[in-house]
Amino acid sequence: MGMVERIKKIRNFMEESRLDLFLVTKPENIRYLSAFSAGSDARLVISSDGQYIFTDSRYIEQAKRECPDWELMQEHVGRLDSLAGICDKYNRLAVESHCLSYDLFQQYATRLKSELVPLANTIERQRAVKDELELDLLTTSARIGDSVFNQICLEIQEGLSERYIANRITYLLKEKGSTRESFDTIAVSGENAALPHGQPGNRLLRRGDMLTLDFGGFYQGYAGDMTRTVVIGEASPKLRDMYLEVLEAQELGVSLVKAGVSCREIDMQVRECLRKYGLDVYFQHGTGHGVGLEIHEIPRLSPLSDDVLEEGMVVTVEPGVYIPGWGGIRIEDTVIVKKGGCEIITRSDKGLLII
């Protein structure tokens, strides 16, 4: 599905919802619909027969290159004169209320004559199902992550700090093709691994430590995400057993992923698997989430989710257990949803790796 088809779907939605215009302000949605990569300094306006990009003088030449099918309007995002010149000709204007500040919404309401129609996650729901190009880019992001993991495992040794390892992963991501991190790299060891989103610090790796690595990078706008937990030197019997129990839950979750399945059901069954071992009380987050132009997207694999998987969605499966004062284990894959199952695109070995 190319840009033309994406815009067509939005216009069909607008017609069904009796909307004259759609004002797009979220950077990821701007990129999805126009290919413009400087979306934080831009706005899109879509009508039934027109499409406009508003950006300032710094990005006009870039917009000409990236968005040849769009009419360019040079205007700073803090100004509304040119925007009003187009919008005021129409009655009903959809805005992305979930990502507008109250102040900006009030500016639009005061300055624009159109009736503002607040919408949330309309484009995000369309983005949840990826086309072939997007799947290729996400697969490449995953390949980069696998390559980084393989390399960092050759370098990890006792005495290195969490911060050094995290910084090294960030460097390797960029060296191997990522433009930037998908999120701040997590490298936490020993008792620090009990923090699901712990910050890498000065703690030095010691023999017997678990080391959780959660990282990924953007490739042509699309995020990578994977987690592996490795062990330094030797693994205690408790650590070995718990690793296998978390791996069992993670592999169960992956096996349940297919089109038509409830995300809540997957989360529930993963928790039930951990409950067999008394570990469910240490599982502190959802089982997974969508991945794409953002690191966290629709759908959500969680106890509160009403989402149902569709073919072409890309999701993570990442159960973890976190025991204060002891440590934690998380294992995460990114997978493509298929009709009869899924394709795992993070292919690094998930067996207990002792370094």
N, C-alpha and C positions, 0 to 999 in steps of 0.2 A: 504494500500500500504506500504510494508516494504522497507527496505533499498535496497534490490535487485531490486525491481521494480523502485525505484527512480533512481538508477544508470542506469538501462536499458533505461529509458526515456532520460537521458543525452546522452547515447551512440547512441541512435536513432537520436537525434538532431545532434550529431557530424558527423554521417554518412551522413545525409542530407546536412550538411553544409561543407562537405569535410574537416573536422578537424581531425588531428591525435591525438592530446592531448588536455586536458582541465586542466588548472592550476587554482585551486580554492583557494582563499586567504581570502575571507570574512568569519569571524568567524561563523555567523549564517548559511551560506551555507555549511561550513565544518561540522557543527553539523547535518544539515539536511541530508547530504549524507553519513556520516560515524558514527554518534552518538558520535563523539569525542567532549567533553565538554570544552576542553582547546584550542579552535580554534584560539584565538588571538596569540598563539605561535605555529602555525602549518600551513602547506600547504598541499593540496591534489593534486595529479596528476592522471588523469583518461585517459586510452587509451582504445582501442577496446577490449583488452584482459588482462589488468592489472589495478591495483589501488594501489596507494602508499600514505602513510602519512609521511610527513617530520616534525619532531619535535625534541626538544633537550632533553638532558639527564634527565631533571626534570620531563618530562611527558611520557617517554617511557613506564614505567610500567602501567601508567594510560591508555595509548593508547592500550597496550596489552589486558587490561581488557575490554575496551569499544569497540574496533574495531578488533575483532579476524579475520575477513575476509580480512583485509588490510595488505599489506606488509609494514613493518615499516622501516623507514630510519632515523637514528639518525643524525640530522644536525640542527644547530641553524638557525633560520629564516633569520639571517643576512648573512649567507653563502650560496653559490650557487654551490659548487663543486659537491655534490651528485645529486642535482637537474639537473645540466647541464649534468651529466653522463647519465641520462635517457632522458632528453628532446632533447639532441643533436642527438639522433638517428632518430628523426622524423622531418617532414617538417613544418607542420602548427600547431601552438600552440595557443589555445584560452586563453585569459586572461580577468579577470574581470576589465575592464578599469574604470568602474564607482567608484571603491573603491580602486584603486591604486594611490599612490602619483606619481607625475611627476618623482621624483627622482628614485623611485623604478621601474617604467616602463622603465626608461632609463637604469637602471642596468640590467634588464632582456634583453633589446634590445642589450646591449653591450656584455653581458656575454654569452647569449644563442645563438646558431646557428640557431634555428628554426625561421621561420617567425611568428611574433606575430600578432594574429588576435584579435583586441579589441572587446569585447562584453559587453553589459550593460543589467543587469536585466534578463538574461536568466534563471538562477536558481530561482530568485525571482518570475518570472511568473509561474514557475512550483509549487513553494511553496504556491502560492495564493489559490490553491484548496487543502483543507486539507483531509487527510485520517481519518479513524475512530479513530485510536489511537490519532492523533492530536486533533480531536474534543473532545475526552474524556479529554485530558489534559487541553484544553482551558476551558471546562466546569468546571473542578475542580478549575482552577484559578478564574473563575467567582464566584463559590460557596464560595471560601475563601473571595473574596471581599464582597459578601453579608453578610457573617458572621461578618466581620470587621465593616461594616456599622451598622449593628444591635447593635454591642457592643458599638461603639463610640457614638451612639445616646443616649445610657443610661448614658454616662459620660459627655456629653456636657452640660455646664451651663454658665450663665453669669459670667464674671470675668476671664475665661480661655483665654489664649493667642492663637493666630493662630499657633504660633510655637509649643506650647505644644500639640495642637490637631494633628498637622502634625506628630510630633515625636511619639505620641501615636499610630497613625494609622500605622506608619512604624513598630513599635514594634508588634502590633497586627497581621500585615501581616505575620511576621516571626513566631510568636507564633502559628499561625494557619496553617502553612505549606509552606509559600512562602520562597524561598531562598533569594530573594532581591526584592526591588521595581522595577516595570516596568519603572518608571520615578520618578523624585522628586515629592513627594506628594504635592498637591495644597490644601491649606486650607486658604481661603481668605474671609474676612467678611466686611460688610458695604460697604463703598465706595471703598474699596480694591477689592471687587468682580467685579468691572468694568475692572479688568486686567485679560484677559483670562488665562494667564499663570503666574499670580502673585506669588511672593515668600512669604511664610508665615513669618510674622514678630511679633513684640511685641504688636500689637494692641489687646486689650482685648475685648471680646464679650460683647455687650450691648443689652439691651432689644429692640426689633424691628429690630435687624440686620438680614440680610440674610447671610448665611454661605455656600459657595460653596466648596464642597469636591470632588476632582478629584484624583483618586488613583488606584493602582493595584499592583499586585506582580507576579513574575515569579514562575511557578510551573513546575519542570522538564523541564525547558527551555522555557516554553510557557507563554506568558504575559496575565495578566488580565487588564481590563480598565473599569472603571465606574465613573459616576459623578452624584451626587445628590446635590440639593440646599435645605437647611432647614432654618427655621426661629427661632430666639431666642425670646421666650416670647409671642410676639403678632405680627401679620402681618397687615400692613396698607392696606387700600383698593387698593391703587395703586399696592402694591406688590402682593396682592392676584390676582388681575386681570392679571397682567403681567405674573405671574407664570402659570396661566391656559392657557394663550395665547402661551407661550413657550411650555408647555406640549402638547397642541393641535398640534403644528408643529412637535414636536418630535414623537408623536404617528402616525401622518400622514406619516412621513418618514419611521418608522418601518413598517407600513402597506403596503408600496410600495416595500419593499425589497422582491425580488424573482428572481429566475434564469431567465436570458434573458433580464432583465431590465437595461437600461442605467443608470450609476451612475450619469451622468450629469442631467438626467431627475429627479431623486430623489432630488438632490440638488435644482434644479429649483423650484420644487413644494413646498419644505419646505420653500424656500424664499418667494414664492408667499403667502403662509399661513401667514408668519410673516408680509408681506406687507399689508395685510388687517387691521392690527392694527398699522401700521406705525412703525414697529419694524425692518424691513429689513435693514435699514440704520445702525442699531446697531449690526448686525450679521457680525462678522469680520473674519470668517474662513470657511473652508469647512464643509459640513454636517457630514462627517465621513471618515473612513479609514479602511484598512485591519488590522488584528491583528494576530500574530502568534509567531514565534521565535523572531520577533521584535515588538515593540509597534506600529510602523507605517509601514505598508506594502501596497503592491498592493492588492486590488484596492483602488482608491481614489474617494470619493463622493464629488465632487467639480465642480465649473463652468467650469473648464478647462479639466476635465477628459474625456478621450475617452474609459474608461473601461466599460465593460458590466459584470454584475453579473453572476456567474456560481454556480451551486449547489456545496456545500462544502466549499465555501468561508466563511470567518468569518469577519464581519465588525462592526464598531460602527455607531451609529446614535446619533449625539450630537449637535443639534442646541443650540445656546446661544445668549443672548442679553447683551450688555455691555454699560452702560450709564455713562460717566465720571461725577464724583461728586455725583453720586447716588448709583451705584452698578451694579450688574449683576446677571443673572440666566442662568445656563446651566444644562441640563438633558441629561444623556448619558446611552445608553444600548449597550451591545455587543450581536450580533445576528448571528446565523448560517443560511446561505442562503439555501433554499429548492426550489424544483421545483415550488410549488404553493404558496410560502410564506416564512416565516422564523420562527426560534425558538429563542426566547429571553432567553439567558442564565444568564443574570444579573437580578435577580428576586426581588430585593428589591422594596418596595412600592415606587411609583412615585407621589402619592398624596401629596399635600402640608402638610409638617410635621412641626408642631410648637412644639418646645422643651422648 
